[in-house]
């Protein structure tokens, strides 16, 4: 991926890709490229979710009374 995608954009692109794959709209010659792109989008989504989870944990730790 050339530019940083938001979670929503990455997820949207992933959904579109999955739909193409499920519908059989992908030519065999492009299948490897599409699967690689899907893996990259999955990694982006997972990383963003981990970061959000870490941020929430930090906020929760700071707001918990002693």
Secondary structure, DSSP 8 states (H G I E B T S, - for coil): --S---HHHHHHHHHHHHHHHHHT-S-HHHHHHHHHHHHHHHHHHHHHHHHHHHHHHHHHHHHS--
